[in-house]
Amino acid sequence: MLLGVDVGGTFTDAVLVDDDGCIYTAKAPSTPGLQEQGVMAAITAVLAVSEGSPTRARGAHLFEPEPATAKSHPPRARGAE
C-alpha cells in the first residue's frame, strides 16, 4: 500500500494505491496552523473510500518530500533598489 498526502492552503489531498494497484483519492479541508488535523482527516477519508482500515495503513510506505510552497513561491529580495 502506498499513501501520499499533499497539504495545500485550502484542501489537503490524500491518494492511496492498494496492493492490487487500485487508486483512491480523498480531500479534506486544510487547517492552517494545525496541518496534522487536515492530514489525518484526509487519510481517514481515503481509507473510508478504499474500505481500508487504519491497521492496514500502518504498512503504508511514507515519505516526506520538500514542501511545494518553497518551489511555488520562491522568496523575494526586499530592500532598497
NUZA-645201 format. One record per residue (C-alpha): x negated, y negated, z negated; residue in one letter. Coordinates in Angstrom, 1 decimal. Layout:
<rs>
R     xx     yy     zz resn
R      X      Y      Z    A
...
</rs>
This chain:
<rs>
R     xx     yy     zz resn
R    0.0    0.0    0.0    M
R   -1.2   -3.5    0.9    L
R    0.2   -6.6   -0.7    L
R   -0.5  -10.2    0.4    G
R    0.7  -13.4   -1.2    V
R    0.5  -16.9    0.2    D
R    1.2  -19.8   -2.2    V
R    2.5  -22.8   -0.4    G
R    3.7  -26.2   -1.7    G
R    7.4  -25.3   -1.3    T
R    7.5  -21.5   -1.0    F
R    5.4  -18.5   -2.0    T
R    5.5  -15.7    0.6    D
R    4.7  -12.0    0.0    A
R    4.0   -9.3    2.6    V
R    3.9   -5.6    1.7    L
R    2.7   -2.9    4.0    V
R    3.6    0.5    2.7    D
R    1.7    3.8    3.1    D
R    3.8    4.6    6.3    D
R    2.9    1.2    7.9    G
R    6.3   -0.4    7.3    C
R    6.0   -4.2    6.8    I
R    8.3   -6.0    4.4    Y
R    8.4   -9.8    3.6    T
R   10.0  -11.9    1.0    A
R    9.9  -15.6   -0.1    K
R   10.3  -17.3   -3.4    A
R   10.2  -21.0   -4.5    P
R    6.7  -22.2   -5.5    S
R    6.3  -23.7   -8.9    T
R    3.7  -26.5   -8.9    P
R    1.5  -26.2  -12.0    G
R    2.7  -22.7  -12.7    L
R    1.8  -20.9   -9.5    Q
R    1.9  -17.5  -11.2    E
R    5.7  -17.8  -11.5    Q
R    6.1  -18.2   -7.8    G
R    3.6  -15.3   -7.2    V
R    5.4  -12.9   -9.5    M
R    8.8  -13.9   -8.1    A
R    7.6  -13.3   -4.5    A
R    6.1   -9.9   -5.5    I
R    9.3   -8.9   -7.3    T
R   11.3   -9.9   -4.3    A
R    9.2   -8.0   -1.8    V
R    9.2   -4.9   -4.0    L
R   13.0   -5.1   -4.1    A
R   13.3   -5.4   -0.3    V
R   10.9   -2.4    0.1    S
R   12.6   -0.4   -2.7    E
R    9.2   -0.2   -4.3    G
R    8.5   -0.2   -8.0    S
R    6.1   -2.2  -10.0    P
R    4.3    1.1  -10.9    T
R    3.7    1.7   -7.2    R
R    2.3   -1.8   -6.8    A
R   -0.5   -1.0   -9.2    R
R   -2.1    0.9   -6.4    G
R   -2.0   -2.0   -4.0    A
R   -5.3   -3.4   -2.7    H
R   -5.5   -7.1   -3.7    L
R   -8.0   -9.7   -2.6    F
R   -8.3  -13.5   -3.1    E
R   -9.4  -15.4    0.0    P
R  -10.4  -19.1   -0.2    E
R   -7.5  -21.5   -0.7    P
R   -6.0  -22.6    2.6    A
R   -5.5  -26.1    1.2    T
R   -9.2  -26.8    1.5    A
R   -9.2  -25.9    5.2    K
R   -5.8  -27.6    5.9    S
R   -6.6  -30.8    4.1    H
R  -10.3  -31.5    4.0    P
R  -11.5  -34.1    1.6    P
R  -11.9  -37.6    3.0    R
R  -14.6  -40.0    2.1    A
R  -13.5  -43.0    0.2    R
R  -15.2  -46.3   -0.5    G
R  -16.4  -49.4    1.3    A
R  -16.9  -49.1    5.0    E
</rs>
